[in-house]
């Protein structure tokens, strides 16, 4: 067990990275469940990229990166709502336009300053191995708030995923809870970008929850499976990063995506066997009767 546990016992930075990664996995598992069920992958991707100009602006002004990320996410959500309300364009079109525009703005801002070289890498790919105690505390508080809020609103969120009109009839205004869901996705992205980066947090939102959707038949089971797979991805990704000198955040997300495809393959094989079982049984029974 030495190579599997010793790196974490000997290195405090790996311990902090593991704990921070597990917190990210928990938040992404709970929120990502509704991202998958509601079909919000595109807006999740847009939010993950849309925070870039906000973070760049914050760094230029000497402000905390989290404040800039919140500003960028608010601009993305507000812009999408404004375009869809004031025009006949679909939400996908509005998201696509703002996604490209915000990303282009961020790249332009970064290209105008030589001081962004190291910061850009940290923004895009995170700094999992450089998590401080303060970052860990903030991540813990944010995870508790996001998870508690999502679980508290799980019923209207589930109705929203099934049928927005049904949510309205049940007394949960679909538009209001849709915005709340987007805010929770944005909050998860904002807090997690310091750990796994804006490009990689999207993978943590989708891959474990997607794997859970392949296996589970209940919301609670899907969340638990997603949390377990996300946490396992953090552990295996950090282990691979330590032993093979790989990028930590990218390794974690790569493992998460790999676990999704393993789950996809296994469930596909089991489903094929289940479908073929009745015909085999029927054939065997016919043979015995004959």
N, C-alpha and C positions, 0 to 999 in steps of 0.2 A: 504493500500500500504506500510505500515511500514516495514514488514518483507522482502518485495521485493526490496525496495530502501534504507532503513535506513542503512544497512551495508556498502553500498558504500558512503553514505553521511558522516558517522562517522569515516571511516577508510581510511587514505590516501594510505596505501599500497594496499588496494583493488581497489582504483581508478586507481593506476598505473598498477596493474595487469589486470584490465579490458581494459585499453587503449592498453597495450602491447599485450594482447590476441586478441583484435580486429585487430591490425596491422598484427599480424601473420595470422589471419583468412583471411584478404584481400589478402595478398601475396599468401597464400596457395590456395585461391579460384581461382585466376587468373592463376597461374602456374599449379595448380591441374587440371584445366579444360583440358589442353593439355596433362597432364599425363594420364588422363582417356581416352581421345579421341585417343591418340597415343599408348595406351597400354604400358606405361612405369612404371607400378606399381612395377615390379620386380627391375628395376634399381633404382627406388625411395627408395624402401626398402633397397637395398644394400647401397645406399649413406647414408641413415639414420644411418645404422650400421657401415659403413665403416669409418666414421669420428672418431670412438672411439680410435683407436691407435694413430691418430694424436693429438687428445686432450690429451690423456695420456702422450704422448711424450712432448707436450707443458708444461704440468703441472710439469713434471719431470725437465725440463730445466728452469722453472720459466718464461715461455713465456705466452702471452695471449691465452686463450683457442680457440678464434676465428681463430688465426693463425694456430694452430694445426688442427682445423676442416677443414680449407681450404686446408691444406697439405694432409689430409686424403682423402678428396673429389677429389683432383687433382690426387692423386695416383690411386684412384678407376677408374675415367674416363680414365686416360691415360693407365692404365693396360688393361681395357676392349678393348679400341681401338687397342692397340698393339697386343693382343691375336687374335682378329678377323681379323686383317690385315695380320698377319704373319702365320696364320694357317687356317685349314678348319673347325675349331670349330664354332658353332653358337654363336651368341651374348648371348643367355640365358646361355649357358655352361660357357662362359667366366665370365659373371656376377656372376653366382653361385659359381664358384671357388674363385673369388676374394672376394666375399661377405663372404664366410666361412673363408677364409684365413685372411682377415682384422679383422673380429670379433674375431677369435682365437688369433691373435696377440695382439689385445687390451686386451683381458682377461688375457693373459700371462703377459703383461706389468703391468696390475693392480695388479695381484697376487704377483708380486715381490716387492711390496711396501706397507707398512702398512698405508701410508699417504693418500691412495686413498679412504678410507672408506666413508668419507662424500662426496668427489668429485665425486665418481662413481655414487652415487644416484642422484646427481645434473646433471651429464652428461646424464644419462639415462632417468630421469624423469623430468628434468627441475627444475626451482626455480621460479615459476610464482608469488608467494607471496613475493618474495624477489627482484623483479625488481627495479633497481635504476633509477634515472633520466638519468644518462649517458646511461644505457642500453636502456631506452625508446627512447632517441635521436637517438642512433645507429639503433634501430629497425625501427624507422620512416624513416630515410634516406634510409636504405636498402629496405624497403617496397616500397617507391616511385621509386627507381631505378628499382627494379624487376618488378613492375606493369607497369611502363612506357615503359620499354624495351619489355616486353611481348606484350603489346597492340600495340606498334609500329611494331612489327614483326608478328602480328596476321595473316596476309594474308599468308605469306610463311609457317607459322606454321600450318594453316588450310589445305593448300594444302598438306603439309607433312603428316598430319593425314589421308587425303583422299587417296592419292596415291603419293609416293615419285617420281615416274617417271613424274607425272603431274607437280610436283614442279620443276623438272629439265627442263622440256619443257617451263615452264613459266619464266625461268631465275633465279630460286632460287635453287642453288645447294643443293640437299637434305642432303648430308653428312655434309656440313658446318652448315646448320640450325639445323640438328639433334644434333650436338655438342653444338651449342648455347643453344638449349633447355635443354640439360643435364646440362650445366653450370648454367642456371637459376634455375633448380631444386636443384642443389647443393648449390647455393647461398641462396635459401630459407631455406634449411636444416641447413646450417652453421649458419645463423643469428638466426633462430628460436630455435636452440637446447638449448640456454640459458634460454628460456622462458618455453617451453613445453618438452624439452628433446629430445634426438635422437630417442628414441623408440616411442614417442607419436606424433612427428611432422609428421610422415608418415600417421597417422590416420587423421590429419587435412588436409593433401594433398588430401586424397582419399574420405573420407566420405561426406563432403559438396559438392564437385564436382560431386561425384557419384549420390547424390540425385538430383543435378541440371540436370544431364544428363537424369534422369528419367522423368523430367517434361518439360524441355525446348526443343525448336526446333531450337534455334539460339545460336550462341556462346556467344553473349553479354548477352542474357537472362540467359544462364547457369552460366556465371560468376557472375551475380547479385544475382541469387538464392543461389549459393554457398557462396558468401560473406555474405548474410543475414543469412543463416543457420549457418555458421561458427561463426559469431558474436553472434547470439542467443545462440549457444553452449557455448561460453565463458561466457556469462552472467549467464546462468542457471547452468553451471558447478561451477563457483565461488560461486554462491548463495548456491548450495548444499554443497560445501566444507565448507562454513562459518557456516551454520546451523547444519550440521551433522558431522563436524570435519573430513572431508575426504581429501585425497590428491588432490590438486587443479588441476594440469595438467592432471592427470588421469581422474578426474571428467569431465573436459572439453571434452576430447576425447571420453569418454564413452557417454556423451550426444550427441556428434556429430554422433557417430555410431548409437545411438538410434534413432535420427532424420532421419537418412538414412533409417532404417528399417520401421519407421512409413511412410515415403514417399513411400517406396517400396510397403507396404501393401495398402495404399490408392490408389496409381496409379493402382495397380493390380485389386482392386475392381472396380474402374471406368472403366478400360479397359474391364473387364468382362461384365459390364453392357452395355457398348457401343457395344460390339460384339453381345450381346443377343437382343439389341433393334430392329434391322431390322426384326428378326424372329418373335418377339412379335407383331410388327406392321403389318407384313404380315398376321399373324394368325388372328389378330383383323379385318383386312380388309376383309379377306376371310369370316369371320363369318358374317360381316355386309352384304356382297354381297349375301351370301346364304339366 
